[in-house]
Amino acid sequence: MRKCHVRFLGEGRGVIPKPYPTEGGLLNNFAVEPKMYKAEPPTKAQQRNYLVLGVLAALLIGGLLYVAFSVSTKVS
């Protein structure tokens, strides 16, 4: 039986390996999984920015709802 080996194009430079056939003749083209890392918690400045953006988004949605409601009501 013939053995198949993985060959990399530009090995050691982070290049994705090209697909190769397995012993059964099937094509092995599974995705290369990225290296896992832990996320860092947001800093105080990022937390403040998230809060400001959240308040601005809430004001925008509230304003749009107010305009939509006021336009849709009948004037007597």
VMD Tcl script that builds the backbone (N, CA, C; Angstrom):
set m [mol new atoms 228]
animate dup $m
set s [atomselect $m all]
$s set {name element resname resid chain x y z} {
  {N N MET 1 A 0.823 -1.182 0.000}
  {CA C MET 1 A 0.000 0.000 0.000}
  {C C MET 1 A 0.874 1.255 0.000}
  {N N ARG 2 A 0.458 2.245 -0.724}
  {CA C ARG 2 A 1.216 3.477 -0.834}
  {C C ARG 2 A 0.827 4.434 0.287}
  {N N LYS 3 A 1.817 5.043 0.935}
  {CA C LYS 3 A 1.534 6.010 1.998}
  {C C LYS 3 A 1.509 7.410 1.408}
  {N N CYS 4 A 0.608 8.228 1.937}
  {CA C CYS 4 A 0.518 9.618 1.500}
  {C C CYS 4 A 1.044 10.522 2.602}
  {N N HIS 5 A 1.790 11.508 2.237}
  {CA C HIS 5 A 2.334 12.463 3.193}
  {C C HIS 5 A 1.802 13.856 2.878}
  {N N VAL 6 A 1.671 14.665 3.929}
  {CA C VAL 6 A 1.232 16.046 3.731}
  {C C VAL 6 A 2.406 16.847 3.213}
  {N N ARG 7 A 2.162 17.577 2.136}
  {CA C ARG 7 A 3.183 18.471 1.602}
  {C C ARG 7 A 2.696 19.894 1.742}
  {N N PHE 8 A 3.533 20.753 2.267}
  {CA C PHE 8 A 3.172 22.156 2.444}
  {C C PHE 8 A 3.821 22.987 1.357}
  {N N LEU 9 A 3.063 23.954 0.865}
  {CA C LEU 9 A 3.627 24.927 -0.058}
  {C C LEU 9 A 4.207 26.049 0.790}
  {N N GLY 10 A 5.504 26.192 0.808}
  {CA C GLY 10 A 6.125 27.232 1.620}
  {C C GLY 10 A 6.056 26.899 3.099}
  {N N GLU 11 A 6.405 25.698 3.457}
  {CA C GLU 11 A 6.306 25.235 4.831}
  {C C GLU 11 A 7.057 26.165 5.776}
  {N N GLY 12 A 6.435 26.470 6.921}
  {CA C GLY 12 A 7.043 27.329 7.914}
  {C C GLY 12 A 6.728 28.801 7.735}
  {N N ARG 13 A 6.008 29.148 6.669}
  {CA C ARG 13 A 5.664 30.547 6.426}
  {C C ARG 13 A 4.176 30.804 6.634}
  {N N GLY 14 A 3.463 29.889 7.272}
  {CA C GLY 14 A 2.045 30.071 7.518}
  {C C GLY 14 A 1.176 29.874 6.297}
  {N N VAL 15 A 1.673 29.166 5.302}
  {CA C VAL 15 A 0.914 28.931 4.081}
  {C C VAL 15 A 0.011 27.730 4.302}
  {N N ILE 16 A -1.186 27.789 3.768}
  {CA C ILE 16 A -2.157 26.711 3.942}
  {C C ILE 16 A -1.704 25.483 3.153}
  {N N PRO 17 A -1.742 24.291 3.795}
  {CA C PRO 17 A -1.348 23.082 3.056}
  {C C PRO 17 A -2.357 22.756 1.973}
  {N N LYS 18 A -1.868 22.213 0.866}
  {CA C LYS 18 A -2.786 21.856 -0.208}
  {C C LYS 18 A -3.377 20.478 0.071}
  {N N PRO 19 A -4.587 20.205 -0.433}
  {CA C PRO 19 A -5.242 18.919 -0.175}
  {C C PRO 19 A -4.435 17.750 -0.732}
  {N N TYR 20 A -4.553 16.620 -0.066}
  {CA C TYR 20 A -3.862 15.417 -0.520}
  {C C TYR 20 A -4.797 14.226 -0.374}
  {N N PRO 21 A -4.629 13.199 -1.190}
  {CA C PRO 21 A -5.494 12.020 -1.075}
  {C C PRO 21 A -5.085 11.144 0.110}
  {N N THR 22 A -6.076 10.516 0.755}
  {CA C THR 22 A -5.802 9.596 1.853}
  {C C THR 22 A -5.518 8.214 1.280}
  {N N GLU 23 A -5.293 7.251 2.155}
  {CA C GLU 23 A -4.991 5.891 1.693}
  {C C GLU 23 A -6.164 5.284 0.928}
  {N N GLY 24 A -7.403 5.686 1.294}
  {CA C GLY 24 A -8.581 5.160 0.602}
  {C C GLY 24 A -8.874 5.876 -0.695}
  {N N GLY 25 A -8.108 6.912 -1.033}
  {CA C GLY 25 A -8.310 7.644 -2.266}
  {C C GLY 25 A -9.201 8.865 -2.109}
  {N N LEU 26 A -9.728 9.096 -0.892}
  {CA C LEU 26 A -10.562 10.270 -0.671}
  {C C LEU 26 A -9.689 11.509 -0.546}
  {N N LEU 27 A -10.257 12.637 -0.893}
  {CA C LEU 27 A -9.514 13.883 -0.826}
  {C C LEU 27 A -9.609 14.461 0.580}
  {N N ASN 28 A -8.489 14.754 1.201}
  {CA C ASN 28 A -8.443 15.323 2.540}
  {C C ASN 28 A -8.302 16.830 2.397}
  {N N ASN 29 A -9.427 17.541 2.422}
  {CA C ASN 29 A -9.370 18.986 2.286}
  {C C ASN 29 A -10.088 19.678 3.435}
  {N N PHE 30 A -9.849 19.187 4.646}
  {CA C PHE 30 A -10.435 19.817 5.819}
  {C C PHE 30 A -9.792 21.177 6.046}
  {N N ALA 31 A -10.546 22.087 6.661}
  {CA C ALA 31 A -10.030 23.422 6.935}
  {C C ALA 31 A -8.914 23.354 7.977}
  {N N VAL 32 A -7.945 24.229 7.831}
  {CA C VAL 32 A -6.880 24.339 8.813}
  {C C VAL 32 A -7.411 25.200 9.946}
  {N N GLU 33 A -7.399 24.658 11.163}
  {CA C GLU 33 A -7.956 25.382 12.300}
  {C C GLU 33 A -6.973 26.439 12.779}
  {N N PRO 34 A -7.479 27.649 13.059}
  {CA C PRO 34 A -6.583 28.705 13.533}
  {C C PRO 34 A -6.145 28.453 14.973}
  {N N LYS 35 A -5.058 29.076 15.364}
  {CA C LYS 35 A -4.552 28.953 16.722}
  {C C LYS 35 A -5.525 29.652 17.674}
  {N N MET 36 A -5.841 28.998 18.778}
  {CA C MET 36 A -6.788 29.543 19.735}
  {C C MET 36 A -6.084 30.496 20.689}
  {N N TYR 37 A -6.808 31.505 21.116}
  {CA C TYR 37 A -6.288 32.448 22.102}
  {C C TYR 37 A -7.434 32.907 22.978}
  {N N LYS 38 A -7.102 33.380 24.179}
  {CA C LYS 38 A -8.115 33.865 25.105}
  {C C LYS 38 A -8.336 35.355 24.871}
  {N N ALA 39 A -9.596 35.747 24.896}
  {CA C ALA 39 A -9.935 37.152 24.720}
  {C C ALA 39 A -9.644 37.904 26.015}
  {N N GLU 40 A -9.205 39.135 25.869}
  {CA C GLU 40 A -8.948 39.968 27.036}
  {C C GLU 40 A -10.197 40.779 27.349}
  {N N PRO 41 A -10.474 41.007 28.639}
  {CA C PRO 41 A -11.640 41.819 28.986}
  {C C PRO 41 A -11.444 43.264 28.515}
  {N N PRO 42 A -12.541 43.977 28.237}
  {CA C PRO 42 A -12.411 45.353 27.757}
  {C C PRO 42 A -11.837 46.272 28.837}
  {N N THR 43 A -11.091 47.271 28.393}
  {CA C THR 43 A -10.523 48.246 29.325}
  {C C THR 43 A -11.623 49.214 29.767}
  {N N LYS 44 A -11.306 50.058 30.734}
  {CA C LYS 44 A -12.278 51.042 31.224}
  {C C LYS 44 A -12.706 51.990 30.102}
  {N N ALA 45 A -11.759 52.395 29.247}
  {CA C ALA 45 A -12.094 53.286 28.137}
  {C C ALA 45 A -13.023 52.593 27.144}
  {N N GLN 46 A -12.793 51.313 26.865}
  {CA C GLN 46 A -13.670 50.579 25.954}
  {C C GLN 46 A -15.064 50.419 26.560}
  {N N GLN 47 A -15.120 50.149 27.871}
  {CA C GLN 47 A -16.415 50.021 28.540}
  {C C GLN 47 A -17.194 51.330 28.465}
  {N N ARG 48 A -16.502 52.448 28.647}
  {CA C ARG 48 A -17.151 53.762 28.557}
  {C C ARG 48 A -17.667 53.997 27.140}
  {N N ASN 49 A -16.849 53.639 26.144}
  {CA C ASN 49 A -17.270 53.806 24.751}
  {C C ASN 49 A -18.497 52.961 24.435}
  {N N TYR 50 A -18.542 51.730 24.949}
  {CA C TYR 50 A -19.700 50.866 24.730}
  {C C TYR 50 A -20.947 51.491 25.356}
  {N N LEU 51 A -20.802 52.064 26.538}
  {CA C LEU 51 A -21.933 52.687 27.221}
  {C C LEU 51 A -22.433 53.896 26.426}
  {N N VAL 52 A -21.524 54.738 25.965}
  {CA C VAL 52 A -21.903 55.923 25.188}
  {C C VAL 52 A -22.592 55.511 23.896}
  {N N LEU 53 A -22.042 54.537 23.194}
  {CA C LEU 53 A -22.665 54.075 21.954}
  {C C LEU 53 A -24.034 53.450 22.203}
  {N N GLY 54 A -24.180 52.745 23.316}
  {CA C GLY 54 A -25.476 52.157 23.659}
  {C C GLY 54 A -26.527 53.219 23.924}
  {N N VAL 55 A -26.140 54.275 24.648}
  {CA C VAL 55 A -27.076 55.363 24.933}
  {C C VAL 55 A -27.451 56.081 23.639}
  {N N LEU 56 A -26.472 56.349 22.780}
  {CA C LEU 56 A -26.768 57.003 21.501}
  {C C LEU 56 A -27.685 56.142 20.634}
  {N N ALA 57 A -27.460 54.846 20.618}
  {CA C ALA 57 A -28.313 53.948 19.835}
  {C C ALA 57 A -29.737 53.948 20.388}
  {N N ALA 58 A -29.870 53.936 21.726}
  {CA C ALA 58 A -31.198 53.965 22.336}
  {C C ALA 58 A -31.914 55.270 22.009}
  {N N LEU 59 A -31.191 56.402 22.039}
  {CA C LEU 59 A -31.795 57.684 21.682}
  {C C LEU 59 A -32.225 57.704 20.217}
  {N N LEU 60 A -31.423 57.158 19.350}
  {CA C LEU 60 A -31.768 57.099 17.935}
  {C C LEU 60 A -33.024 56.275 17.707}
  {N N ILE 61 A -33.089 55.101 18.313}
  {CA C ILE 61 A -34.271 54.243 18.145}
  {C C ILE 61 A -35.496 54.911 18.749}
  {N N GLY 62 A -35.335 55.521 19.935}
  {CA C GLY 62 A -36.465 56.229 20.553}
  {C C GLY 62 A -36.956 57.373 19.685}
  {N N GLY 63 A -36.031 58.132 19.118}
  {CA C GLY 63 A -36.416 59.233 18.232}
  {C C GLY 63 A -37.130 58.745 16.992}
  {N N LEU 64 A -36.635 57.671 16.405}
  {CA C LEU 64 A -37.290 57.117 15.213}
  {C C LEU 64 A -38.697 56.613 15.533}
  {N N LEU 65 A -38.855 55.973 16.680}
  {CA C LEU 65 A -40.183 55.506 17.078}
  {C C LEU 65 A -41.121 56.681 17.328}
  {N N TYR 66 A -40.612 57.753 17.955}
  {CA C TYR 66 A -41.430 58.940 18.214}
  {C C TYR 66 A -41.896 59.575 16.905}
  {N N VAL 67 A -40.968 59.721 15.965}
  {CA C VAL 67 A -41.330 60.311 14.670}
  {C C VAL 67 A -42.326 59.412 13.942}
  {N N ALA 68 A -42.101 58.115 13.936}
  {CA C ALA 68 A -43.014 57.196 13.252}
  {C C ALA 68 A -44.394 57.231 13.879}
  {N N PHE 69 A -44.473 57.286 15.225}
  {CA C PHE 69 A -45.768 57.336 15.891}
  {C C PHE 69 A -46.473 58.654 15.636}
  {N N SER 70 A -45.723 59.757 15.710}
  {CA C SER 70 A -46.349 61.068 15.531}
  {C C SER 70 A -46.831 61.268 14.090}
  {N N VAL 71 A -46.153 60.709 13.118}
  {CA C VAL 71 A -46.567 60.839 11.725}
  {C C VAL 71 A -47.771 59.953 11.430}
  {N N SER 72 A -47.855 58.812 12.093}
  {CA C SER 72 A -48.910 57.853 11.774}
  {C C SER 72 A -50.240 58.183 12.463}
  {N N THR 73 A -50.233 59.043 13.472}
  {CA C THR 73 A -51.495 59.361 14.153}
  {C C THR 73 A -52.290 60.353 13.322}
  {N N LYS 74 A -53.599 60.235 13.395}
  {CA C LYS 74 A -54.484 61.128 12.633}
  {C C LYS 74 A -54.630 62.459 13.366}
  {N N VAL 75 A -54.616 63.501 12.613}
  {CA C VAL 75 A -54.842 64.825 13.176}
  {C C VAL 75 A -56.321 65.153 13.004}
  {N N SER 76 A -57.004 65.520 14.113}
  {CA C SER 76 A -58.445 65.792 14.023}
  {C C SER 76 A -58.699 67.232 13.664}
}
mol reanalyze $m
mol bondsrecalc $m
mol representation Tube
mol addrep $m
